[in-house]
């Protein structure tokens, strides 16, 4: 029996990635206090946040599978979440300039009977950036709803010298790994016209 995927996320990027691979889903937003998770270890943080988000969504039908996720940027074991303002965005981008950082996404898949947690890690290297480039970027709206203050899939792409690992993990969901894990939960892509 095919099951119904419930996406517990308000992230437009996660919605786009699931749609891109023809996985039907229903949105069920959660309202949680993320400050409950205080871990400063990036792997533990994304794992705990994905679990917290996913367990806060009720399962209404026995055929439902909840998917929740969280993404953080980590530089030298310091976690960079969404910047609060321009000053914080500038500090983050300046720190990442000319160096390698990691992006971690934690994913929880949950039914009434079982749970599975995935953590994916991707390395991203930035070109050395000028102050002019950074100031131009932080004057756009892009940095403020993204971990690490940049979006690799839009304007932030011009900063990226190299990616080692899953590109889509940096966007916000390691989609190929998630699709494979969803098979275990009887959630499959629909056949669509290309």
NORTAJO-V862394 format. One record per residue. N is the residue number from 1. RES is the residue in one letter. PSI is psi in radians with two decimals (999 if undefined). Layout:
# NORTAJO-V862394
N|RES|PSI, N|RES|PSI
This chain:
# NORTAJO-V862394
1|X|2.26, 2|X|2.39, 3|X|2.89, 4|X|2.15, 5|X|2.32, 6|X|2.07, 7|X|2.03, 8|X|1.21, 9|X|2.53, 10|X|0.11, 11|X|2.09, 12|X|-0.49, 13|X|-0.70, 14|X|-0.68, 15|X|-0.78, 16|X|-0.74, 17|X|-0.72, 18|X|-0.69, 19|X|-0.65, 20|X|-0.60, 21|X|0.34, 22|X|0.62, 23|X|2.01, 24|X|2.51, 25|X|2.82, 26|X|2.43, 27|X|2.32, 28|X|1.69, 29|X|2.58, 30|X|2.69, 31|X|1.73, 32|X|2.80, 33|X|1.76, 34|X|-0.28, 35|X|-0.19, 36|X|-0.48, 37|X|1.96, 38|X|0.02, 39|X|2.42, 40|X|0.07, 41|X|2.13, 42|X|-0.65, 43|X|-0.83, 44|X|-0.68, 45|X|-0.88, 46|X|-0.60, 47|X|-0.88, 48|X|-0.67, 49|X|-0.73, 50|X|-0.74, 51|X|-0.80, 52|X|-0.81, 53|X|-0.81, 54|X|-0.59, 55|X|-0.21, 56|X|-0.08, 57|X|2.16, 58|X|2.55, 59|X|2.06, 60|X|-0.54, 61|X|2.62, 62|X|-0.32, 63|X|0.21, 64|X|2.47, 65|X|2.12, 66|X|2.33, 67|X|2.11, 68|X|2.70, 69|X|2.79, 70|X|2.51, 71|X|2.37, 72|X|2.71, 73|X|2.41, 74|X|2.28, 75|X|2.05, 76|X|0.80, 77|X|0.27, 78|X|2.23, 79|X|2.26, 80|X|1.95, 81|X|-2.68, 82|X|2.33, 83|X|2.53, 84|X|-0.51, 85|X|-3.10, 86|X|-0.70, 87|X|-0.78, 88|X|-0.67, 89|X|-0.76, 90|X|-0.74, 91|X|-0.76, 92|X|-0.89, 93|X|-0.69, 94|X|-0.68, 95|X|-0.70, 96|X|-0.34, 97|X|2.25, 98|X|0.28, 99|X|3.08, 100|X|2.40, 101|X|3.00, 102|X|2.58, 103|X|2.24, 104|X|2.34, 105|X|2.26, 106|X|2.41, 107|X|2.34, 108|X|2.27, 109|X|2.27, 110|X|2.34, 111|X|-3.06, 112|X|-0.48, 113|X|-0.53, 114|X|2.88, 115|X|2.62, 116|X|2.37, 117|X|2.31, 118|X|2.43, 119|X|2.16, 120|X|2.46, 121|X|2.34, 122|X|2.40, 123|X|2.38, 124|X|2.29, 125|X|2.29, 126|X|2.55, 127|X|2.75, 128|X|2.27, 129|X|2.54, 130|X|2.81, 131|X|-0.61, 132|X|-0.76, 133|X|-0.77, 134|X|-0.79, 135|X|-0.67, 136|X|-0.79, 137|X|-0.78, 138|X|-0.22, 139|X|-0.22, 140|X|3.03, 141|X|-0.17, 142|X|-0.74, 143|X|-0.28, 144|X|-0.15, 145|X|0.44, 146|X|2.38, 147|X|2.36, 148|X|0.01, 149|X|0.44, 150|X|2.70, 151|X|1.96, 152|X|-0.43, 153|X|-0.04, 154|X|-2.24, 155|X|-0.61, 156|X|-0.26, 157|X|-0.52, 158|X|-0.21, 159|X|-0.32, 160|X|2.04, 161|X|-0.66, 162|X|2.55, 163|X|2.27, 164|X|1.94, 165|X|-2.80, 166|X|1.98, 167|X|-0.75, 168|X|-0.40, 169|X|-0.67, 170|X|-0.59, 171|X|-0.56, 172|X|-0.06, 173|X|2.11, 174|X|1.39, 175|X|-0.71, 176|X|-0.70, 177|X|-0.67, 178|X|-0.76, 179|X|-0.77, 180|X|-0.69, 181|X|-0.63, 182|X|-0.48, 183|X|-0.69, 184|X|-0.47, 185|X|0.19, 186|X|0.68, 187|X|2.17, 188|X|2.67, 189|X|2.55, 190|X|2.64, 191|X|2.25, 192|X|2.84, 193|X|2.28, 194|X|999
